[in-house]
Amino acid sequence: MATYDSSRSDPPRARHAAPDTDFMADRQGPDRSWVIMLVGAIITFGFGLVVVVWPHATLTVIAILIGIQLLAFGLIRLIAGFTASDEGGGMRAAYVVLGLLGMLVGLYFIRHLSVTVALLAILVGLYWVIHGVVDLIVAATAGPVPGRWVRALIGLISLAAGLIVMFKPNESLKFLLVVLGVYLMLFGLLLAVWAFQTRRLGAHAGSA
């Protein structure tokens, strides 16, 4: 009668007990967070360019454009707050709050088209100041990680632009358009750089 010799081969069940973890890891898709960041960068730069080349735009049009931009950026921050695995819990919570705040301000501008120049400057400036402070705190506490200097630059630009429009809320619409356009274009460019850095780091991690 044939007997099973356990010394010659593995038990039949052991051959299929554990799946190939490397194969399962390969089936997982690469990190696509950089795509979301790049889309946000294109939208932001595009709105900034429109504001700069359209000097005679009405306040209503500007309110709509800024509202759409804040909605898009708030959504990006909200997604980052829920998906960023390399950030601490406090920073992710800050991103969620920042995203919700941006979406609320954006919705306000879209629904209240009779907004004044002063109110637009104060609300946008306050959001930029909060956004800049959060980015600077993240850059200061993140340690020597890739993309830190980009985040710090974004924070400085946001803080500076926010303070300018907040302390000059009664300036002309033309002045507000210049500040808005320049800020959005610079922000869009830096966000695009950050997105490509994230993509490159993800590619290096996947090939390691």
N, CA, C and O of each residue as an XYZ file, in Angstrom:
832
protein
N       0.851     -1.196      0.000
C       0.000      0.000      0.000
C       0.890      1.251      0.000
O       1.853      1.319      0.764
N       0.578      2.241     -0.850
C       1.400      3.454     -0.971
C       1.234      4.329      0.249
O       0.131      4.500      0.769
N       2.339      4.875      0.693
C       2.312      5.793      1.846
C       2.875      7.146      1.425
O       3.604      7.242      0.437
N       2.531      8.199      2.186
C       2.991      9.563      1.882
C       4.252      9.853      2.676
O       4.238      9.797      3.906
N       5.333     10.159      1.989
C       6.622     10.457      2.626
C       6.746     11.973      2.768
O       6.970     12.687      1.790
N       6.598     12.442      3.983
C       6.621     13.897      4.224
C       7.994     14.508      4.047
O       8.108     15.729      3.946
N       9.045     13.694      4.004
C      10.396     14.231      3.880
C      10.761     14.592      2.456
O      11.734     15.311      2.230
N       9.989     14.102      1.481
C      10.328     14.330      0.076
C       9.709     15.605     -0.492
O      10.303     16.234     -1.368
N       8.562     15.989     -0.025
C       7.903     17.186     -0.577
C       7.025     17.811      0.481
O       6.750     17.212      1.521
N       6.591     19.017      0.203
C       5.719     19.712      1.136
C       4.347     19.079      1.125
O       3.951     18.482      0.123
N       3.607     19.196      2.226
C       2.231     18.706      2.239
C       1.417     19.396      1.165
O       1.659     20.561      0.850
N       0.444     18.678      0.593
C      -0.343     19.255     -0.506
C      -0.989     20.571     -0.125
O      -1.054     21.473     -0.960
N      -1.474     20.721      1.110
C      -2.147     21.947      1.482
C      -1.174     23.109      1.596
O      -1.525     24.252      1.303
N       0.072     22.811      2.028
C       1.049     23.880      2.220
C       1.446     24.531      0.905
O       1.849     25.694      0.880
N       1.331     23.772     -0.204
C       1.715     24.332     -1.496
C       0.822     25.499     -1.903
O       1.250     26.367     -2.663
N      -0.405     25.529     -1.411
C      -1.365     26.562     -1.828
C      -1.850     27.374     -0.636
O      -2.867     28.061     -0.731
N      -1.133     27.306      0.492
C      -1.640     27.943      1.699
C      -1.507     29.459      1.627
O      -2.441     30.166      2.007
N      -0.375     29.984      1.152
C      -0.133     31.423      1.165
C       0.014     31.936     -0.262
O       0.771     31.359     -1.042
N      -0.684     32.994     -0.617
C      -0.546     33.559     -1.962
C       0.781     34.262     -2.119
O       1.439     34.596     -1.134
N       1.169     34.482     -3.343
C       2.407     35.175     -3.650
C       2.201     36.661     -3.392
O       1.512     37.348     -4.146
N       2.822     37.152     -2.295
C       2.603     38.553     -1.923
C       3.198     39.507     -2.937
O       2.661     40.593     -3.154
N       4.316     39.115     -3.568
C       4.907     39.987     -4.585
C       3.966     40.156     -5.765
O       3.834     41.247     -6.319
N       3.310     39.054     -6.145
C       2.365     39.129     -7.258
C       1.182     40.019     -6.886
O       0.711     40.814     -7.700
N       0.702     39.878     -5.636
C      -0.419     40.707     -5.216
C      -0.019     42.175     -5.171
O      -0.812     43.051     -5.516
N       1.222     42.445     -4.742
C       1.671     43.839     -4.704
C       1.773     44.421     -6.103
O       1.473     45.594     -6.326
N       2.212     43.564     -7.068
C       2.316     44.060     -8.447
C       0.963     44.384     -9.035
O       0.849     45.238     -9.914
N      -0.083     43.693     -8.543
C      -1.406     43.932     -9.102
C      -2.013     45.219     -8.577
O      -2.948     45.753     -9.173
N      -1.486     45.727     -7.456
C      -2.007     46.972     -6.952
C      -1.519     48.116     -7.833
O      -0.348     48.168     -8.208
N      -2.412     49.013     -8.154
C      -2.049     50.101     -9.034
C      -1.110     51.080     -8.372
O      -1.080     51.167     -7.144
N      -0.332     51.830     -9.161
C       0.581     52.815     -8.611
C      -0.180     53.991     -8.002
O      -1.360     54.210     -8.278
N       0.531     54.730     -7.174
C      -0.074     55.882     -6.528
C      -0.376     56.950     -7.586
O       0.510     57.389     -8.318
N      -1.641     57.352     -7.646
C      -2.066     58.337     -8.640
C      -2.404     59.671     -8.006
O      -3.086     60.488     -8.625
N      -1.941     59.916     -6.776
C      -2.251     61.181     -6.131
C      -1.637     62.352     -6.905
O      -2.158     63.467     -6.861
N      -0.532     62.100     -7.612
C       0.101     63.182     -8.365
C      -0.795     63.663     -9.501
O      -0.716     64.822     -9.908
N      -1.650     62.773    -10.015
C      -2.569     63.176    -11.083
C      -3.567     64.202    -10.557
O      -3.862     65.191    -11.228
N      -4.090     63.962     -9.345
C      -5.036     64.899     -8.740
C      -4.358     66.247     -8.520
O      -4.944     67.297     -8.783
N      -3.123     66.209     -8.037
C      -2.388     67.451     -7.816
C      -2.139     68.187     -9.126
O      -2.240     69.413     -9.176
N      -1.814     67.444    -10.194
C      -1.539     68.080    -11.484
C      -2.807     68.712    -12.057
O      -2.757     69.804    -12.624
N      -3.936     68.029    -11.910
C      -5.205     68.614    -12.368
C      -5.499     69.906    -11.617
O      -5.904     70.905    -12.212
N      -5.290     69.874    -10.301
C      -5.487     71.096     -9.524
C      -4.546     72.205     -9.941
O      -4.932     73.374     -9.959
N      -3.305     71.851    -10.280
C      -2.343     72.847    -10.728
C      -2.781     73.491    -12.044
O      -2.683     74.707    -12.212
N      -3.265     72.666    -12.972
C      -3.707     73.192    -14.276
C      -4.907     74.116    -14.101
O      -4.967     75.187    -14.705
N      -5.862     73.697    -13.269
C      -7.051     74.535    -13.024
C      -6.651     75.857    -12.395
O      -7.121     76.918    -12.804
N      -5.780     75.787    -11.397
C      -5.367     77.002    -10.692
C      -4.614     77.954    -11.617
O      -4.893     79.153    -11.636
N      -3.656     77.422    -12.387
C      -2.903     78.267    -13.307
C      -3.824     78.854    -14.379
O      -3.683     80.016    -14.761
N      -4.761     78.045    -14.857
C      -5.683     78.530    -15.883
C      -6.540     79.686    -15.396
O      -6.728     80.668    -16.114
N      -7.063     79.576    -14.175
C      -7.864     80.669    -13.631
C      -7.009     81.916    -13.425
O      -7.459     83.033    -13.681
N      -5.785     81.722    -12.965
C      -4.901     82.870    -12.796
C      -4.610     83.566    -14.110
O      -4.580     84.795    -14.176
N      -4.397     82.781    -15.158
C      -4.136     83.358    -16.476
C      -5.345     84.125    -16.997
O      -5.201     85.199    -17.582
N      -6.535     83.573    -16.786
C      -7.761     84.262    -17.215
C      -7.893     85.604    -16.508
O      -8.230     86.613    -17.128
N      -7.622     85.608    -15.200
C      -7.745     86.842    -14.433
C      -6.745     87.894    -14.923
O      -7.074     89.077    -15.005
N      -5.520     87.457    -15.247
C      -4.488     88.407    -15.672
C      -4.791     88.990    -17.051
O      -4.626     90.192    -17.260
N      -5.231     88.157    -17.993
C      -5.440     88.630    -19.367
C      -6.826     89.230    -19.572
O      -7.144     89.681    -20.673
N      -7.661     89.243    -18.519
C      -9.007     89.801    -18.632
C      -9.137     90.947    -17.636
O      -9.830     90.810    -16.629
N      -8.484     92.072    -17.901
C      -8.459     93.164    -16.919
C      -9.811     93.831    -16.708
O     -10.014     94.495    -15.691
N     -10.734     93.672    -17.639
C     -12.038     94.328    -17.533
C     -13.127     93.368    -17.061
O     -14.316     93.630    -17.243
N     -12.720     92.270    -16.462
C     -13.713     91.322    -15.956
C     -14.508     91.954    -14.818
O     -13.964     92.711    -14.013
N     -15.781     91.639    -14.760
C     -16.632     92.185    -13.710
C     -16.400     91.439    -12.400
O     -15.809     90.360    -12.376
N     -16.878     92.037    -11.317
C     -16.722     91.418    -10.003
C     -17.492     90.111     -9.924
O     -17.064     89.171     -9.253
N     -18.625     90.050    -10.607
C     -19.408     88.814    -10.600
C     -18.642     87.675    -11.253
O     -18.622     86.559    -10.734
N     -18.014     87.952    -12.387
C     -17.229     86.925    -13.074
C     -16.063     86.472    -12.199
O     -15.783     85.277    -12.109
N     -15.387     87.416    -11.556
C     -14.259     87.064    -10.688
C     -14.726     86.217     -9.520
O     -14.058     85.255     -9.141
N     -15.870     86.567     -8.947
C     -16.398     85.788     -7.828
C     -16.684     84.348     -8.251
O     -16.416     83.412     -7.498
N     -17.229     84.170     -9.457
C     -17.511     82.825     -9.951
C     -16.220     82.049    -10.182
O     -16.111     80.887     -9.789
N     -15.238     82.694    -10.822
C     -13.971     82.021    -11.097
C     -13.261     81.619     -9.803
O     -12.784     80.491     -9.676
N     -13.194     82.541     -8.851
C     -12.548     82.224     -7.584
C     -13.326     81.150     -6.834
O     -12.736     80.286     -6.186
N     -14.648     81.208     -6.924
C     -15.463     80.187     -6.270
C     -15.196     78.803     -6.826
O     -15.078     77.840     -6.069
N     -15.098     78.694     -8.157
C     -14.814     77.394     -8.781
C     -13.417     76.912     -8.395
O     -13.221     75.731     -8.108
N     -12.438     77.838     -8.389
C     -11.083     77.454     -8.025
C     -11.000     76.979     -6.584
O     -10.324     75.991     -6.296
N     -11.673     77.665     -5.685
C     -11.659     77.259     -4.279
C     -12.381     75.927     -4.083
O     -11.974     75.118     -3.249
N     -13.432     75.701     -4.835
C     -14.109     74.406     -4.768
C     -13.181     73.281     -5.192
O     -13.084     72.255     -4.519
N     -12.497     73.482     -6.317
C     -11.587     72.448     -6.819
C     -10.432     72.224     -5.857
O     -10.074     71.083     -5.564
N      -9.848     73.314     -5.363
C      -8.713     73.163     -4.465
C      -9.140     72.586     -3.121
O      -8.419     71.786     -2.526
N     -10.317     72.996     -2.643
C     -10.815     72.427     -1.398
C     -11.042     70.930     -1.508
O     -10.776     70.183     -0.567
N     -11.536     70.494     -2.663
C     -11.740     69.059     -2.874
C     -10.408     68.319     -2.889
O     -10.303     67.218     -2.348
N      -9.389     68.915     -3.507
C      -8.067     68.285     -3.529
C      -7.508     68.156     -2.114
O      -6.963     67.112     -1.753
N      -7.643     69.216     -1.312
C      -7.166     69.157      0.070
C      -7.950     68.128      0.875
O      -7.387     67.428      1.717
N      -9.225     68.041      0.617
C     -10.052     67.074      1.344
C      -9.611     65.650      1.020
O      -9.498     64.815      1.918
N      -9.363     65.374     -0.248
C      -8.885     64.042     -0.646
C      -7.526     63.759     -0.023
O      -7.271     62.651      0.449
N      -6.645     64.774     -0.022
C      -5.320     64.588      0.575
C      -5.429     64.288      2.061
O      -4.658     63.488      2.591
N      -6.383     64.923      2.738
C      -6.542     64.683      4.158
C      -6.971     63.267      4.480
O      -6.614     62.734      5.531
N      -7.738     62.647      3.584
C      -8.212     61.289      3.825
C      -7.265     60.216      3.293
O      -7.325     59.065      3.726
N      -6.389     60.590      2.354
C      -5.564     59.565      1.701
C      -4.081     59.685      1.989
O      -3.342     58.739      1.720
N      -3.610     60.805      2.523
C      -2.168     60.987      2.741
C      -1.707     60.088      3.881
O      -2.052     60.314      5.041
N      -0.927     59.074      3.543
C      -0.433     58.134      4.546
C       0.881     58.569      5.167
O       1.282     58.028      6.197
N       1.562     59.538      4.561
C       2.864     59.965      5.065
C       2.770     61.156      6.003
O       3.796     61.687      6.428
N       1.554     61.586      6.336
C       1.367     62.706      7.237
C       0.810     62.203      8.569
O       0.185     61.145      8.644
N       1.056     62.994      9.619
C       0.500     62.664     10.916
C      -0.990     62.930     10.958
O      -1.552     63.561     10.063
N      -1.617     62.439     12.010
C      -3.058     62.608     12.138
C      -3.467     64.064     12.241
O      -4.501     64.458     11.701
N      -2.655     64.879     12.937
C      -2.985     66.291     13.069
C      -2.946     67.026     11.749
O      -3.814     67.851     11.467
N      -1.942     66.733     10.935
C      -1.827     67.400      9.648
C      -2.928     66.952      8.690
O      -3.451     67.762      7.925
N      -3.276     65.683      8.727
C      -4.366     65.221      7.879
C      -5.684     65.866      8.284
O      -6.501     66.205      7.428
N      -5.891     66.037      9.576
C      -7.101     66.724     10.039
C      -7.098     68.179      9.585
O      -8.144     68.726      9.236
N      -5.914     68.812      9.591
C      -5.812     70.196      9.118
C      -6.153     70.282      7.638
O      -6.810     71.228      7.205
N      -5.706     69.294      6.855
C      -6.035     69.275      5.435
C      -7.544     69.136      5.217
O      -8.112     69.782      4.336
N      -8.184     68.294      6.019
C      -9.632     68.112      5.896
C     -10.362     69.417      6.213
O     -11.271     69.820      5.487
N      -9.956     70.073      7.305
C     -10.585     71.345      7.670
C     -10.339     72.400      6.590
O     -11.241     73.159      6.234
N      -9.116     72.438      6.077
C      -8.782     73.394      5.022
C      -9.589     73.120      3.756
O     -10.049     74.052      3.096
N      -9.759     71.851      3.421
C     -10.557     71.507      2.253
C     -12.010     71.893      2.408
O     -12.612     72.446      1.486
N     -12.584     71.606      3.576
C     -13.982     71.976      3.824
C     -14.160     73.487      3.812
O     -15.145     73.995      3.276
N     -13.202     74.209      4.406
C     -13.288     75.663      4.427
C     -13.212     76.236      3.016
O     -13.965     77.148      2.673
N     -12.304     75.703      2.195
C     -12.201     76.178      0.825
C     -13.472     75.929      0.030
O     -13.899     76.782     -0.747
N     -14.076     74.766      0.222
C     -15.316     74.450     -0.493
C     -16.462     75.349     -0.027
O     -17.290     75.764     -0.838
N     -16.516     75.650      1.260
C     -17.575     76.524      1.777
C     -17.430     77.942      1.226
O     -18.415     78.551      0.806
N     -16.208     78.465      1.227
C     -15.987     79.809      0.687
C     -16.285     79.838     -0.812
O     -16.882     80.790     -1.316
N     -15.864     78.788     -1.519
C     -16.153     78.724     -2.945
C     -17.641     78.696     -3.243
O     -18.112     79.387     -4.146
N     -18.378     77.900     -2.487
C     -19.838     77.852     -2.666
C     -20.483     79.198     -2.338
O     -21.449     79.604     -2.984
N     -19.951     79.879     -1.344
C     -20.505     81.192     -0.978
C     -20.361     82.169     -2.141
O     -21.305     82.889     -2.466
N     -19.189     82.199     -2.768
C     -18.972     83.118     -3.882
C     -19.881     82.784     -5.063
O     -20.384     83.685     -5.734
N     -20.092     81.498     -5.318
C     -20.926     81.110     -6.451
C     -22.396     81.429     -6.199
O     -23.119     81.808     -7.121
N     -22.839     81.276     -4.953
C     -24.260     81.486     -4.632
C     -24.583     82.946     -4.333
O     -25.737     83.353     -4.471
N     -23.610     83.735     -3.933
C     -23.840     85.140     -3.610
C     -23.025     85.998     -4.571
O     -21.918     86.434     -4.256
N     -23.591     86.226     -5.730
C     -22.865     86.933     -6.781
C     -22.821     88.442     -6.559
O     -22.136     89.153     -7.295
N     -23.539     88.937     -5.561
C     -23.530     90.374     -5.279
C     -22.451     90.751     -4.267
O     -22.546     91.791     -3.613
N     -21.436     89.918     -4.138
C     -20.368     90.157     -3.180
C     -19.603     91.434     -3.549
O     -19.427     91.740     -4.728
N     -19.153     92.171     -2.536
C     -18.389     93.389     -2.773
C     -16.900     93.070     -2.895
O     -16.452     91.976     -2.554
N     -16.151     94.049     -3.389
C     -14.709     93.861     -3.519
C     -14.077     93.642     -2.149
O     -13.209     92.783     -1.992
N     -14.512     94.420     -1.154
C     -13.938     94.294      0.185
C     -14.217     92.924      0.784
O     -13.323     92.309      1.366
N     -15.444     92.440      0.649
C     -15.784     91.126      1.207
C     -15.027     90.017      0.492
O     -14.552     89.072      1.122
N     -14.918     90.137     -0.832
C     -14.160     89.146     -1.592
C     -12.704     89.113     -1.140
O     -12.129     88.039     -0.964
N     -12.111     90.284     -0.953
C     -10.719     90.355     -0.530
C     -10.528     89.779      0.865
O      -9.556     89.064      1.110
N     -11.439     90.079      1.777
C     -11.300     89.599      3.158
C     -11.433     88.082      3.228
O     -10.623     87.416      3.873
N     -12.455     87.531      2.566
C     -12.674     86.083      2.631
C     -11.540     85.313      1.943
O     -11.020     84.340      2.488
N     -11.165     85.762      0.743
C     -10.076     85.094      0.029
C      -8.764     85.255      0.794
O      -8.000     84.299      0.926
N      -8.505     86.454      1.293
C      -7.283     86.683      2.044
C      -7.208     85.846      3.303
O      -6.146     85.312      3.624
N      -8.311     85.720      4.021
C      -8.324     84.910      5.234
C      -8.059     83.446      4.917
O      -7.321     82.773      5.636
N      -8.657     82.961      3.849
C      -8.423     81.563      3.479
C      -6.965     81.351      3.073
O      -6.359     80.349      3.452
N      -6.401     82.278      2.309
C      -5.002     82.134      1.910
C      -4.064     82.172      3.109
O      -3.073     81.442      3.146
N      -4.368     83.018      4.089
C      -3.527     83.097      5.287
C      -3.566     81.769      6.042
O      -2.520     81.247      6.430
N      -4.755     81.223      6.252
C      -4.876     79.941      6.945
C      -4.164     78.846      6.170
O      -3.462     78.015      6.747
N      -4.351     78.852      4.859
C      -3.705     77.859      4.002
C      -2.187     77.973      4.083
O      -1.490     76.962      4.171
N      -1.676     79.197      4.054
C      -0.241     79.401      4.129
C       0.346     78.958      5.454
O       1.417     78.353      5.493
N      -0.356     79.259      6.548
C       0.125     78.854      7.868
C       0.185     77.332      7.977
O       1.158     76.781      8.492
N      -0.853     76.657      7.494
C      -0.872     75.191      7.547
C       0.285     74.604      6.749
O       0.967     73.697      7.227
N       0.515     75.107      5.538
C       1.608     74.575      4.720
C       2.966     74.836      5.353
O       3.851     73.983      5.283
N       3.145     75.997      5.968
C       4.417     76.293      6.618
C       4.640     75.389      7.832
O       5.761     74.944      8.077
N       3.587     75.121      8.583
C       3.718     74.216      9.731
C       4.077     72.812      9.265
O       4.932     72.153      9.856
N       3.416     72.356      8.197
C       3.717     71.027      7.667
C       5.157     70.962      7.177
O       5.858     69.988      7.448
N       5.607     71.993      6.457
C       6.974     72.000      5.949
C       8.000     72.034      7.075
O       9.073     71.442      6.958
N       7.671     72.734      8.177
C       8.615     72.852      9.289
C       8.701     71.580     10.117
O       9.739     71.296     10.716
N       7.618     70.812     10.157
C       7.579     69.624     11.020
C       7.745     68.321     10.253
O       7.823     67.256     10.866
N       7.802     68.382      8.933
C       7.855     67.146      8.151
C       9.235     66.517      8.141
O       9.364     65.332      7.835
N      10.275     67.284      8.471
C      11.618     66.734      8.398
C      12.174     66.844      6.987
O      11.532     67.428      6.114
N      13.358     66.290      6.752
C      13.998     66.377      5.425
C      13.373     65.425      4.418
O      13.988     64.426      4.043
N      12.154     65.726      3.977
C      11.458     64.870      3.019
C      11.406     65.586      1.672
O      11.420     66.816      1.630
N      11.346     64.833      0.567
C      11.246     65.453     -0.759
C       9.987     66.303     -0.886
O       8.926     65.931     -0.384
N      10.106     67.442     -1.556
C       8.971     68.327     -1.747
C       8.751     69.305     -0.614
O       7.811     70.098     -0.649
N       9.613     69.255      0.398
C       9.422     70.139      1.551
C       9.565     71.600      1.156
O       8.781     72.441      1.596
N      10.567     71.911      0.324
C      10.790     73.306     -0.060
C       9.652     73.836     -0.921
O       9.326     75.021     -0.858
N       9.043     72.963     -1.730
C       7.901     73.394     -2.546
C       6.729     73.757     -1.643
O       6.066     74.774     -1.845
N       6.484     72.920     -0.651
C       5.392     73.188      0.282
C       5.653     74.478      1.056
O       4.730     75.255      1.301
N       6.911     74.706      1.441
C       7.244     75.931      2.164
C       7.025     77.161      1.281
O       6.502     78.174      1.747
N       7.424     77.077      0.008
C       7.216     78.199     -0.909
C       5.724     78.479     -1.116
O       5.299     79.634     -1.139
N       4.942     77.419     -1.266
C       3.494     77.596     -1.413
C       2.924     78.283     -0.181
O       2.084     79.177     -0.290
N       3.388     77.857      1.001
C       2.909     78.476      2.227
C       3.271     79.949      2.313
O       2.443     80.765      2.717
N       4.505     80.303      1.935
C       4.926     81.699      1.976
C       4.139     82.557      0.995
O       3.717     83.664      1.330
N       3.941     82.041     -0.222
C       3.183     82.794     -1.228
C       1.739     82.988     -0.791
O       1.182     84.077     -0.929
N       1.132     81.923     -0.259
C      -0.253     82.027      0.203
C      -0.381     83.017      1.347
O      -1.309     83.826      1.374
N       0.552     82.956      2.296
C       0.504     83.871      3.438
C       0.694     85.317      3.003
O      -0.021     86.206      3.465
N       1.659     85.556      2.113
C       1.916     86.917      1.654
C       0.731     87.477      0.870
O       0.314     88.612      1.100
N       0.190     86.684     -0.056
C      -0.949     87.153     -0.856
C      -2.168     87.391      0.024
O      -2.897     88.363     -0.171
N      -2.391     86.509      0.991
C      -3.531     86.681      1.884
C      -3.426     87.941      2.717
O      -4.415     88.655      2.882
N      -2.245     88.228      3.247
C      -2.064     89.439      4.054
C      -2.217     90.695      3.204
O      -2.766     91.695      3.666
N      -1.731     90.649      1.957
C      -1.836     91.826      1.080
C      -3.294     92.181      0.835
O      -3.683     93.336      1.002
N      -4.098     91.212      0.446
C      -5.498     91.526      0.123
C      -6.337     91.771      1.376
O      -7.331     92.495      1.320
N      -5.949     91.177      2.505
C      -6.702     91.419      3.735
C      -6.479     92.831      4.262
O      -7.416     93.463      4.752
N      -5.252     93.332      4.168
C      -4.957     94.666      4.684
C      -5.234     95.770      3.671
O      -5.085     96.950      3.986
N      -5.635     95.397      2.458
C      -6.030     96.385      1.457
C      -7.370     95.976      0.840
O      -7.478     95.852     -0.380
N      -8.392     95.765      1.678
C      -9.670     95.268      1.142
C     -10.447     96.304      0.342
O     -11.326     95.945     -0.441
N     -10.137     97.581      0.527
C     -10.889     98.627     -0.157
C     -10.189     99.151     -1.405
O     -10.574    100.178     -1.964
N      -9.148     98.427     -1.835
C      -8.485     98.824     -3.074
C      -9.393     98.535     -4.263
O     -10.464     97.945     -4.116
N      -8.955     98.955     -5.426
C      -9.774     98.782     -6.620
C      -9.830     97.314     -7.042
O      -9.019     96.490     -6.619
N     -10.797     97.025     -7.872
C     -10.926     95.672     -8.404
C      -9.711     95.306     -9.249
O      -9.298     94.147     -9.274
N      -9.136     96.293     -9.942
C      -7.956     96.023    -10.759
C      -6.784     95.552     -9.901
O      -6.059     94.636    -10.290
N      -6.597     96.171     -8.741
C      -5.533     95.750     -7.829
C      -5.769     94.322     -7.350
O      -4.844     93.512     -7.300
N      -7.012     94.025     -7.002
C      -7.338     92.671     -6.537
C      -7.105     91.652     -7.641
O      -6.633     90.547     -7.373
N      -7.430     92.012     -8.883
C      -7.221     91.095    -10.002
C      -5.739     90.785    -10.201
O      -5.377     89.640    -10.471
N      -4.889     91.789    -10.069
C      -3.449     91.563    -10.235
C      -2.937     90.601     -9.172
O      -2.208     89.659     -9.482
N      -3.315     90.836     -7.924
C      -2.858     89.964     -6.835
C      -3.395     88.554     -7.023
O      -2.654     87.582     -6.874
N      -4.672     88.434     -7.348
C      -5.282     87.116     -7.548
C      -4.603     86.367     -8.692
O      -4.233     85.201     -8.550
N      -4.443     87.047     -9.825
C      -3.871     86.380    -10.990
C      -2.443     85.909    -10.766
O      -2.104     84.767    -11.078
N      -1.604     86.791    -10.223
C      -0.208     86.422     -9.978
C      -0.122     85.282     -8.975
O       0.648     84.339     -9.161
N      -0.912     85.370     -7.914
C      -0.882     84.305     -6.899
C      -1.301     82.966     -7.486
O      -0.629     81.957     -7.271
N      -2.399     82.949     -8.221
C      -2.907     81.687     -8.762
C      -1.934     81.066     -9.758
O      -1.773     79.846     -9.785
N      -1.287     81.888    -10.573
C      -0.336     81.352    -11.542
C       0.906     80.788    -10.839
O       1.373     79.705    -11.192
N       1.438     81.504     -9.858
C       2.590     80.992     -9.109
C       2.223     79.723     -8.345
O       2.986     78.758     -8.311
N       1.061     79.744     -7.743
C       0.616     78.576     -6.998
C       0.447     77.374     -7.915
O       0.840     76.262     -7.563
N      -0.132     77.591     -9.084
C      -0.314     76.501    -10.035
C       1.010     75.909    -10.495
O       1.140     74.690    -10.615
N       1.997     76.768    -10.754
C       3.309     76.277    -11.183
C       3.977     75.447    -10.087
O       4.514     74.375    -10.366
N       3.948     75.930     -8.852
C       4.558     75.189     -7.752
C       3.824     73.881     -7.484
O       4.451     72.873     -7.157
N       2.504     73.891     -7.620
C       1.745     72.665     -7.418
C       2.071     71.635     -8.497
O       2.095     70.434     -8.227
N       2.322     72.110     -9.728
C       2.714     71.188    -10.799
C       4.080     70.579    -10.511
O       4.284     69.384    -10.726
N       5.022     71.393    -10.024
C       6.339     70.864     -9.651
C       6.199     69.809     -8.569
O       6.842     68.761     -8.626
N       5.363     70.085     -7.592
C       5.132     69.145     -6.499
C       4.529     67.843     -7.028
O       4.895     66.756     -6.581
N       3.603     67.961     -7.980
C       2.962     66.774     -8.538
C       3.975     65.881     -9.251
O       3.952     64.661     -9.083
N       4.864     66.480    -10.047
C       5.857     65.676    -10.763
C       6.897     65.091     -9.811
O       7.418     64.005    -10.063
N       7.202     65.789     -8.733
C       8.088     65.207     -7.721
C       7.433     63.990     -7.075
O       8.088     62.974     -6.843
N       6.149     64.098     -6.789
C       5.417     62.962     -6.208
C       5.391     61.792     -7.172
O       5.534     60.641     -6.760
N       5.210     62.079     -8.458
C       5.200     61.007     -9.449
C       6.560     60.318     -9.538
O       6.631     59.091     -9.604
N       7.641     61.103     -9.540
C       8.979     60.531     -9.628
C       9.293     59.675     -8.405
O       9.877     58.600     -8.537
N       8.914     60.138     -7.230
C       9.157     59.349     -6.023
C       8.359     58.058     -6.033
O       8.852     57.020     -5.591
N       7.118     58.110     -6.538
C       6.325     56.907     -6.634
C       6.909     55.901     -7.615
O       6.862     54.694     -7.380
N       7.462     56.409     -8.723
C       8.079     55.521     -9.696
C       9.326     54.856     -9.125
O       9.555     53.670     -9.366
N      10.136     55.601     -8.372
C      11.331     55.039     -7.754
C      10.956     53.995     -6.717
O      11.602     52.951     -6.619
N       9.906     54.275     -5.937
C       9.490     53.315     -4.919
C       8.947     52.041     -5.554
O       9.150     50.949     -5.023
N       8.252     52.172     -6.695
C       7.705     50.995     -7.353
C       8.762     50.122     -7.996
O       8.587     48.908     -8.103
N       9.886     50.744     -8.437
C      10.945     49.966     -9.070
C      11.934     49.377     -8.077
O      12.762     48.539     -8.432
N      11.838     49.830     -6.811
C      12.779     49.339     -5.793
C      12.464     47.905     -5.396
O      13.153     47.333     -4.551
